[in-house]
Amino acid sequence: MVGSEDSHGRAIQALGALLADPPDARLVVPARRLLDRAILAARRLRGLRPRAYVVLGCAAALGAGPDPAVRETLAGLAAGLAEVVAGAPARIGWPWPEAVVTYDNGAIPAALFAAGLRLHRPDWVEQGCRLLTWLVGPQTSPDGHLTPIGNEGWRLIDGEPARFDQQPLEAAGLLEAARLAHAATHQARWIALMERCYAWFLGANDLGVMLADPDDGSCRDGLRRTGANPNRGAESALAWLLAVERIRALRAAQEIEARDAAAWTPRDEGAAFAGGTATGTHAAIPMASMAGRGSGS
């Protein structure tokens, strides 16, 4: 393995995403070769987040077709994550698998959701729900907006979350975890969390500051106690663009559901239950403005 564990895990996550939805068919074969080589070292990763990234990549890659080596890697690493999470001292109100809550925390519950969905493990999905619920609680302000844990001290086992500096990576990671939680459970609360995470980029944050620039696709590097960090790095831009595309897909799915519901009219009162099923209504979800459309994002 060359480079950091994080970079190795992220590379596998990217390869899995590419295989699941290739933008160019010519990339599939080289991506598959790279993945086959990369997972050999991935099984030796020690960090929780790098292992979570590999789980996310393997789960995505299996969506493109069966692969025994990828499935074995997914099962082994996901089981290890689930074991570590299960061993956390929840009895003292701290279900987190580390003594400090630091960066990109959404990746760990996201991995449990992805593996639980792919390998049909509802117990892992339940673990992910408990972990994400606990994680988001202190990161939600009294008025309901997202307040990501800051990197000026993080959150210690016996302390309060640091308020600043808040990072785009954290908002995007929580959004992705919420997306997978909704895919696994179909609970509306996870859609609401996706919207809160997205709105953080657009000014629904502790300082009411716009962090993303929908015109050029860039994003400021964080929220300081004095305002937005003026730097605009690649990690922040990718976090913002991922958030845009996830919300765009969510809104498109909601529009299709709304059109289908509007077009369906039962011929009589009993028709609504034909075939033993019933239709339901979807609660309205507050929508932040759809920034980023047509901006190259």
C-alpha positions as CSV (number, residue, x, y, z in Angstrom):
1,M,0.0,0.0,0.0
2,V,1.4,3.4,-1.0
3,G,0.1,6.6,0.8
4,S,-2.1,7.0,3.8
5,E,-4.8,4.6,4.9
6,D,-7.4,7.3,4.2
7,S,-6.2,7.8,0.6
8,H,-6.2,4.0,0.0
9,G,-9.8,3.7,1.3
10,R,-11.0,6.7,-0.6
11,A,-9.5,5.3,-3.8
12,I,-11.4,2.1,-3.4
13,Q,-14.6,4.1,-2.6
14,A,-14.1,6.0,-5.8
15,L,-13.5,2.9,-7.9
16,G,-16.6,1.3,-6.5
17,A,-18.7,4.3,-7.4
18,L,-17.3,4.3,-10.9
19,L,-18.1,0.7,-11.4
20,A,-21.6,1.1,-10.1
21,D,-22.3,4.0,-12.5
22,P,-19.6,4.3,-15.1
23,P,-19.5,7.6,-17.0
24,D,-17.5,5.9,-19.8
25,A,-17.6,2.2,-20.6
26,R,-13.8,2.3,-21.4
27,L,-13.1,3.0,-17.7
28,V,-14.7,-0.2,-16.4
29,V,-11.9,-2.7,-17.2
30,P,-9.0,-0.6,-15.8
31,A,-11.2,0.3,-12.7
32,R,-11.9,-3.4,-12.1
33,R,-8.2,-4.2,-12.3
34,L,-7.3,-1.5,-9.9
35,L,-9.9,-2.6,-7.5
36,D,-8.8,-6.2,-7.6
37,R,-5.3,-5.0,-6.6
38,A,-6.3,-2.5,-4.1
39,I,-8.6,-4.7,-2.0
40,L,-5.6,-7.0,-1.2
41,A,-4.1,-4.3,1.0
42,A,-7.4,-3.0,2.1
43,R,-7.9,-6.1,4.3
44,R,-5.0,-4.9,6.4
45,L,-6.3,-1.4,7.1
46,R,-6.6,-0.5,10.8
47,G,-8.3,2.9,10.9
48,L,-12.1,2.9,11.2
49,R,-12.7,5.5,8.5
50,P,-10.4,3.9,5.9
51,R,-12.2,0.6,6.5
52,A,-15.6,2.4,6.2
53,Y,-14.5,3.9,2.9
54,V,-13.6,0.4,1.6
55,V,-16.9,-1.0,2.7
56,L,-18.7,1.8,0.8
57,G,-16.6,1.1,-2.3
58,C,-17.1,-2.6,-2.2
59,A,-20.9,-2.3,-1.6
60,A,-21.1,0.0,-4.6
61,A,-18.9,-2.3,-6.8
62,L,-21.2,-5.3,-6.1
63,G,-24.0,-3.3,-7.6
64,A,-22.3,-3.7,-10.9
65,G,-22.2,-7.5,-10.6
66,P,-21.0,-10.4,-8.4
67,D,-17.3,-10.6,-7.4
68,P,-16.4,-13.1,-4.7
69,A,-13.2,-11.3,-3.6
70,V,-15.0,-7.9,-3.3
71,R,-17.9,-9.6,-1.4
72,E,-15.5,-11.3,1.0
73,T,-13.7,-8.0,1.6
74,L,-17.0,-6.3,2.2
75,A,-18.3,-8.9,4.6
76,G,-15.0,-9.1,6.6
77,L,-14.5,-5.4,7.0
78,A,-18.2,-4.6,7.7
79,A,-18.3,-7.4,10.4
80,G,-15.3,-5.8,12.0
81,L,-16.8,-2.4,12.0
82,A,-20.0,-3.7,13.5
83,E,-18.1,-5.5,16.2
84,V,-16.2,-2.4,17.2
85,V,-19.4,-0.3,17.3
86,A,-21.1,-3.0,19.4
87,G,-18.2,-2.9,21.8
88,A,-18.6,0.9,22.5
89,P,-19.5,1.9,26.0
90,A,-23.1,2.7,25.3
91,R,-24.0,2.0,28.9
92,I,-22.4,5.4,29.8
93,G,-24.2,7.2,27.0
94,W,-21.3,7.0,24.6
95,P,-22.0,4.6,21.7
96,W,-19.3,6.0,19.5
97,P,-16.4,3.5,18.8
98,E,-13.7,6.0,19.7
99,A,-13.0,8.2,22.7
100,V,-13.1,11.3,20.5
101,V,-15.6,12.2,17.7
102,T,-13.3,13.8,15.1
103,Y,-13.7,14.1,11.3
104,D,-16.0,12.6,8.6
105,N,-18.0,10.8,11.2
106,G,-20.9,10.0,8.9
107,A,-18.7,7.5,7.1
108,I,-19.0,4.9,9.9
109,P,-22.8,4.6,10.0
110,A,-22.9,5.0,6.2
111,A,-20.7,1.9,5.9
112,L,-23.1,0.0,8.2
113,F,-26.1,1.0,6.1
114,A,-24.3,0.1,2.8
115,A,-23.1,-3.3,4.0
116,G,-26.4,-4.0,5.7
117,L,-28.3,-3.3,2.4
118,R,-25.9,-5.3,0.2
119,L,-25.5,-8.3,2.5
120,H,-29.1,-8.3,3.9
121,R,-28.0,-7.6,7.5
122,P,-30.8,-5.7,9.2
123,D,-28.8,-5.8,12.5
124,W,-26.1,-3.6,10.9
125,V,-28.7,-1.2,9.6
126,E,-30.2,-0.9,13.1
127,Q,-26.7,-0.3,14.4
128,G,-26.2,2.4,11.9
129,C,-29.5,4.1,12.8
130,R,-28.7,4.2,16.5
131,L,-25.2,5.6,15.8
132,L,-26.4,8.2,13.3
133,T,-29.2,9.3,15.6
134,W,-26.7,9.8,18.5
135,L,-24.2,11.5,16.3
136,V,-26.7,14.1,14.9
137,G,-28.3,15.0,18.2
138,P,-25.6,17.4,19.4
139,Q,-25.0,18.6,15.9
140,T,-28.5,20.0,15.6
141,S,-29.2,23.6,16.9
142,P,-32.2,24.5,18.9
143,D,-33.8,26.0,15.8
144,G,-33.1,22.8,13.8
145,H,-30.2,23.8,11.6
146,L,-27.0,21.7,11.3
147,T,-24.0,22.5,13.6
148,P,-21.2,20.1,12.6
149,I,-18.6,19.2,15.2
150,G,-15.7,21.7,14.8
151,N,-12.0,20.7,14.5
152,E,-11.0,23.1,17.4
153,G,-11.2,20.3,19.9
154,W,-13.7,17.9,18.3
155,R,-15.9,16.1,20.9
156,L,-14.4,14.3,23.8
157,I,-16.1,11.5,25.6
158,D,-16.8,13.7,28.6
159,G,-17.2,17.1,26.9
160,E,-19.4,19.1,24.5
161,P,-18.8,19.3,20.8
162,A,-16.5,22.0,19.6
163,R,-18.5,24.6,17.7
164,F,-15.8,25.7,15.2
165,D,-14.2,25.3,12.7
166,Q,-17.0,23.5,11.0
167,Q,-16.0,21.6,7.9
168,P,-17.8,20.9,4.6
169,L,-16.6,17.3,4.7
170,E,-18.7,16.7,7.9
171,A,-21.9,18.1,6.4
172,A,-21.5,16.1,3.2
173,G,-20.6,12.9,5.1
174,L,-23.7,13.2,7.3
175,L,-25.8,13.8,4.2
176,E,-24.5,10.6,2.6
177,A,-25.1,8.6,5.7
178,A,-28.7,10.0,5.8
179,R,-29.2,9.0,2.2
180,L,-28.2,5.5,2.8
181,A,-30.2,5.4,6.0
182,H,-33.3,6.4,4.0
183,A,-32.5,3.8,1.4
184,A,-32.4,1.1,4.1
185,T,-35.3,2.2,6.2
186,H,-37.5,4.5,4.1
187,Q,-38.0,6.8,7.1
188,A,-38.8,10.4,6.3
189,R,-36.5,11.7,9.1
190,W,-33.5,10.8,7.1
191,I,-34.7,12.9,4.2
192,A,-35.1,15.8,6.6
193,L,-31.5,15.3,7.7
194,M,-30.3,15.3,4.1
195,E,-32.0,18.7,3.6
196,R,-30.5,20.2,6.8
197,C,-27.0,19.1,5.7
198,Y,-27.5,20.6,2.2
199,A,-28.9,23.8,3.6
200,W,-25.8,24.2,5.8
201,F,-23.8,25.0,2.6
202,L,-26.3,27.6,1.6
203,G,-26.4,29.6,4.9
204,A,-28.6,27.6,7.3
205,N,-25.7,27.4,9.7
206,D,-24.6,29.0,13.0
207,L,-23.5,32.3,11.4
208,G,-26.0,32.5,8.5
209,V,-23.1,32.6,6.0
210,M,-23.2,31.2,2.5
211,L,-20.3,28.7,2.1
212,A,-21.0,27.3,-1.4
213,D,-20.8,29.3,-4.7
214,P,-23.4,27.8,-7.0
215,D,-22.0,29.8,-9.9
216,D,-18.6,28.2,-10.1
217,G,-19.1,25.1,-8.0
218,S,-16.5,26.1,-5.4
219,C,-17.0,26.0,-1.6
220,R,-15.3,27.8,1.3
221,D,-13.1,25.6,3.5
222,G,-15.2,25.9,6.6
223,L,-17.0,28.0,9.1
224,R,-14.9,29.8,11.6
225,R,-16.1,31.7,14.6
226,T,-15.3,34.9,12.7
227,G,-17.0,33.9,9.5
228,A,-16.3,31.7,6.4
229,N,-12.8,30.5,5.7
230,P,-11.9,32.4,2.5
231,N,-9.9,29.4,1.1
232,R,-11.6,27.1,-1.4
233,G,-10.0,23.7,-1.6
234,A,-10.7,20.6,-3.6
235,E,-12.1,18.7,-0.6
236,S,-14.6,21.4,0.1
237,A,-15.6,21.7,-3.5
238,L,-16.1,17.9,-3.8
239,A,-18.2,17.9,-0.6
240,W,-20.5,20.6,-2.0
241,L,-20.8,19.0,-5.4
242,L,-21.6,15.6,-3.9
243,A,-24.3,17.3,-1.7
244,V,-25.8,19.0,-4.8
245,E,-26.0,15.8,-6.8
246,R,-27.5,13.8,-3.9
247,I,-30.2,16.4,-3.4
248,R,-30.8,16.7,-7.1
249,A,-31.4,13.0,-7.3
250,L,-33.7,13.2,-4.2
251,R,-35.8,16.0,-5.7
252,A,-36.1,14.2,-9.0
253,A,-37.4,11.1,-7.3
254,Q,-39.8,13.2,-5.2
255,E,-41.1,14.9,-8.4
256,I,-41.7,11.5,-10.0
257,E,-43.6,10.3,-6.9
258,A,-45.7,13.4,-6.9
259,R,-46.6,13.1,-10.6
260,D,-47.5,9.5,-10.1
261,A,-49.6,10.2,-7.1
262,A,-51.4,13.0,-9.0
263,A,-52.1,10.9,-12.0
264,W,-53.5,8.0,-10.0
265,T,-57.3,8.2,-9.3
266,P,-59.2,5.3,-7.8
267,R,-62.4,4.5,-9.6
268,D,-64.2,4.0,-6.4
269,E,-63.5,4.0,-2.7
270,G,-62.5,0.3,-2.6
271,A,-60.0,0.7,-5.5
272,A,-57.5,2.2,-3.2
273,F,-57.0,-1.2,-1.6
274,A,-57.1,-3.3,-4.7
275,G,-54.6,-6.1,-4.6
276,G,-54.2,-5.8,-0.8
277,T,-52.1,-2.6,-0.9
278,A,-52.9,0.9,0.0
279,T,-51.4,4.2,-1.0
280,G,-50.2,6.8,1.4
281,T,-49.3,10.5,1.4
282,H,-45.8,11.9,1.8
283,A,-45.2,14.7,4.3
284,A,-44.0,17.9,2.7
285,I,-40.2,18.5,3.1
286,P,-38.8,22.0,3.3
287,M,-36.7,22.6,0.2
288,A,-33.6,24.8,0.2
289,S,-33.1,26.5,-3.1
290,M,-31.7,24.2,-5.8
291,A,-28.3,25.8,-6.1
292,G,-25.8,24.3,-8.5
293,R,-28.2,23.4,-11.3
294,G,-26.4,24.3,-14.5
295,S,-23.4,25.5,-12.7
296,G,-21.1,22.7,-13.8
297,S,-21.9,20.8,-10.6
